[in-house]
Amino acid sequence: MTMTLTLENPSNELIRAFKNMAKAANVKCKVGKSKEPKSNESKFYTLKDSPAIQKITKDFEALPEKEQNRLRAELDRELQGFAYGN
């Protein structure tokens, strides 16, 4: 069994305490730094800038126009159902 514990900005004393506690409990303890986002990579995205939304848009645009129109019509029907409580 494994457990992951994330601590933001822990002091060296706290890290040592966790290591000593793990040693006393006879368990392995790994300490590592989390990966920070690259300088050009946002930590938070707006919906428009989200990589997931960009991929969905790219995949949608790769579909034939007839399939795009079918999906748009299906989405419109579904959204109207929400608007009118159906």
N, C-alpha and C positions, 0 to 999 in steps of 0.2 A: 504494500500500500504506500502511496505517496501523498504528500500534502504540499501545497504551495501557499506561501504566506508572502504578501506584498506589503512592504513598509516603505512609505515615502519619506525620504530624508532622515533615515535612522542615524543616530549618533554611533560612533565607534564603540562606546560602552554598551549600547543596546545590542549591537551585533555580537560583541564578545559574550554578553549574557546569554543570548540565544545559542551560541556555539557551546558554551559551558553546560547549559541545560540539556542540549542534545547529547553531549558527551556523557553526562550523568545518567541519562535515560538510555544510553547505549544505542543511539540512532544516528544515522548519517545526517549531516547538515551541509547544504551547499549554499553559498552566498554568491550572488552575482548581480551585476548591474543590469537594469532593464534597458532595452534598446530605446534610445531617444529617437524621435522622428528626425529625418534628414532636414537640413535647414530649409530646403525648398518644399518640404512636405508638411502640410497643415496637420495639426493635431485634431482640429474640429473642421467640419465641412458644412457649407450650406447645402441645401437639397440639390441646387443646380450644380454645385461643384463636386458633389459626391462621386467618387470613382465608380461606385455601384450603379448610380443613375446614368453616368456617362456610358458604362458598358451596356446597360439596358437600351439606351437610346441608339447606340451604335448597332446592336443586334437587331433592333426594330427596323432601323433604316436599311439594313441588309436584306430584309424580307421583300418579296415581290409586292408591288403596290396593291394588288388585289387582296393579299393577306393583311396588309396594313389597314386597308379600309374595313375589312371584316372585323379586325380587332378593335378598331376605333368605334364601330357601330356596337359591338358587344359591350365595350366599356361605357358608352353613352347610355345604353339600356340599363346597365347595372347602376350607374350613378343616378339615373332618374328614379329607380326603385328606392334609393336612399332618400332622395329629395322628397318623394311623396309617401314615404313610409310603407312601401309595398314589399 
